C-alpha cells in the first residue's frame, strides 16, 4: 500500500518558492509606495505655487487689510511657506502657511528662494530670469522632478 503525503524536499521547495514570490511582491510594492509618496509631495508643492498665484490673480487679502496683496512661496530645502506680501521679509507672518516636506526629500531652488506673484496678472516678477526651476529630490530612490516657473507665472513639471 503506497504512503500518502509530501516529502521533506517537496515542502522545502514550496516554502522557498513562496518566500521568493513574497519578497518580490514586497519589493515591487515598496517601489510603488515610494513613487506614490514622491508624486504626492511634488503635487502638493505645485498646488502651493498655484494657490499663491490664484490668490494674487483674484486680488485676495487675508487678515486685516484693504484691497488685495501679492502672494508668494518661500522655499527652503526642507519646507516651503505660502505667504502674503511683496517679499518674504516684509510679509504678513500671521497668514503664513508652512508646509514641511517628507524626511527623505529635498528641494533645491535654482538661484532663488521665493516666488511672488503680482496682483491681478499672476506674473512672477521676482524671478531673476525668464524661467526658473526647482528640483524636488527623493534621497532614498534618487528620483527627481523639475518644477519650472516662468515670468508669466506659468508652472509646469516633469515626472
C-alpha positions in Angstrom: 0.0 0.0 0.0 1.5 3.4 -1.1 2.1 6.1 1.6 0.4 9.4 1.0 1.9 12.8 1.9 4.6 15.2 0.9 8.3 14.6 1.3 10.5 17.0 3.2 12.2 18.1 -0.1 8.8 19.0 -1.6 7.8 21.0 1.4 11.1 22.9 1.5 10.8 23.6 -2.3 7.3 25.0 -1.9 8.3 27.2 1.0 11.3 28.5 -0.9 9.2 29.4 -3.9 6.6 31.1 -1.6 9.4 33.1 0.0 10.8 34.3 -3.4 7.3 35.3 -4.5 6.6 37.2 -1.3 9.9 39.1 -1.3 9.4 40.1 -5.0 5.9 41.4 -4.4 7.0 43.4 -1.3 9.9 44.9 -3.2 7.6 46.0 -6.0 5.0 47.4 -3.6 7.7 49.4 -1.8 8.8 51.0 -5.0 5.2 51.7 -5.8 4.8 53.3 -2.4 7.9 55.5 -2.7 6.8 56.6 -6.2 3.4 57.5 -5.0 4.7 59.3 -2.0 7.1 61.3 -4.1 4.4 62.3 -6.6 2.1 63.4 -3.7 4.8 65.7 -2.4 5.5 67.1 -5.8 1.8 67.7 -6.4 1.5 69.4 -3.0 4.4 71.8 -3.9 2.9 72.6 -7.3 -0.5 73.1 -5.7 1.0 75.6 -3.2 2.6 77.6 -6.1 -0.7 77.6 -7.9 -2.6 78.6 -4.8 -0.4 81.6 -4.2 -0.7 82.6 -7.8 -4.5 82.2 -7.6 -4.7 84.4 -4.5 -2.7 87.1 -6.4 -4.8 86.9 -9.5 -8.0 87.1 -7.5 -6.6 90.0 -5.5 -7.3 88.2 -2.2 -6.3 89.8 1.1 -6.1 87.5 4.1 -6.4 89.0 7.6 -6.7 92.8 8.2 -6.0 94.7 5.1 -7.8 96.7 2.4 -7.7 95.6 -1.2 -5.6 92.7 -2.4 -2.0 91.9 -1.8 0.6 89.8 -3.7 1.2 86.3 -2.6 4.2 84.1 -2.9 6.0 80.9 -1.8 9.3 80.9 0.1 11.4 77.8 -0.4 14.0 76.1 1.8 15.5 72.7 1.3 13.0 71.1 3.8 9.9 73.2 3.7 8.0 75.9 1.8 5.8 78.7 3.0 2.8 80.3 1.3 2.9 84.0 2.3 1.1 87.3 1.7 3.2 90.3 0.9 5.6 91.8 -1.7 8.5 89.8 -0.3 9.0 87.1 2.3 10.9 89.5 4.6 8.1 92.1 4.5 5.2 89.6 4.6 2.3 89.5 7.0 3.6 86.5 9.0 0.1 85.9 10.6 -1.1 84.5 7.3 1.8 82.1 6.7 1.1 78.6 5.7 4.2 76.5 6.4 4.4 73.0 4.7 7.2 70.6 5.7 8.3 68.1 3.1 9.0 64.4 3.8 12.2 63.5 5.7 13.8 61.8 2.7 13.0 64.7 0.3 15.0 67.8 -0.5 14.1 70.9 -2.6 16.9 72.7 -4.4 15.7 76.1 -5.8 17.8 77.2 -8.8 19.1 80.5 -7.7 16.1 81.9 -5.8 14.4 81.3 -2.5 11.0 82.9 -3.2 8.4 83.4 -5.9 6.0 86.3 -5.6 3.1 86.6 -8.0 1.7 90.0 -9.0 -1.8 91.1 -8.2 -4.4 90.5 -11.0 -1.8 89.3 -13.5 -0.2 86.5 -11.6 3.2 87.3 -13.2 6.2 86.0 -11.3 8.0 89.3 -11.2 10.6 88.4 -8.5 12.3 85.8 -10.6 15.8 86.9 -11.8 15.3 85.4 -15.3 12.6 84.3 -17.7 12.2 80.8 -16.3 13.4 79.2 -13.0 13.5 75.7 -11.9 13.0 73.9 -8.5 14.2 70.4 -8.2 12.5 68.0 -5.8 14.7 65.1 -5.0 13.9 61.8 -3.2 17.1 61.0 -1.3 16.0 57.3 -0.9 15.4 56.4 -4.6 17.3 59.2 -6.3 14.2 60.2 -8.3 13.7 63.9 -9.0 11.2 66.2 -10.5 11.9 69.6 -12.0 9.2 72.3 -11.4 9.5 75.2 -13.8 8.1 78.7 -13.2 8.3 81.3 -16.0 8.0 85.1 -15.6 4.3 84.9 -16.6 3.7 82.7 -13.5 3.0 79.5 -15.5 4.0 76.4 -13.6 5.0 73.1 -15.2 6.8 70.0 -14.0 8.4 66.8 -15.1 8.0 63.2 -13.9 
